[in-house]
């Protein structure tokens, strides 16, 4: 997290020497971007205490950022699955993390290539469930096993490469820390064979290094 934190700090310091405004070709009128909306695929690697209890995770992240360049506000939410196991007989178990966070984002540049750094603070919900599909002659039943709330904080950096006048490819990485929380670890649900389940639970902080790739659209 320290290396990504330094990268974000470097972006903020560099911005002090750059002009954050954009102008049209005639130089007579400022062109303002209202912000961006984005959708990215994320892949998360566990670290710290979570490395002993979690697994490689994947999910989706939605976000919006005010302003096209300079300092803006980033609001984001997402869902990440860190464990999934098929128990047999049409029964599977899964463990996921849902999060919502907000914080400042600094974007440098206004051309086809832009750099950004951000820091966010928010909340997270950890939950696990059992999905019973049965024989296929009726709808799936989902049984909620465990849920717990905690806070989260992230620092990250990335880059945007323009695909058109409004769309851009978004690539980046962050380190996220969820504060101490009780959750079901990977492989923590066992079928007892008699219609009941044994569920393990652990209580630790949860740390992840998260890579993302997706598309953003500019709002003008």
Secondary structure as GFF3:
##gff-version 3
##sequence-region A 1 220
A	DSSP	alpha_helix	2	15	.	.	.	ID=ss1
A	DSSP	beta_strand	35	47	.	.	.	ID=ss2
A	DSSP	alpha_helix	50	53	.	.	.	ID=ss3
A	DSSP	beta_strand	57	66	.	.	.	ID=ss4
A	DSSP	beta_strand	70	88	.	.	.	ID=ss5
A	DSSP	beta_strand	91	108	.	.	.	ID=ss6
A	DSSP	beta_strand	113	132	.	.	.	ID=ss7
A	DSSP	beta_strand	141	162	.	.	.	ID=ss8
A	DSSP	beta_strand	167	183	.	.	.	ID=ss9
A	DSSP	beta_strand	189	191	.	.	.	ID=ss10
A	DSSP	beta_strand	197	199	.	.	.	ID=ss11
A	DSSP	beta_strand	202	219	.	.	.	ID=ss12
###
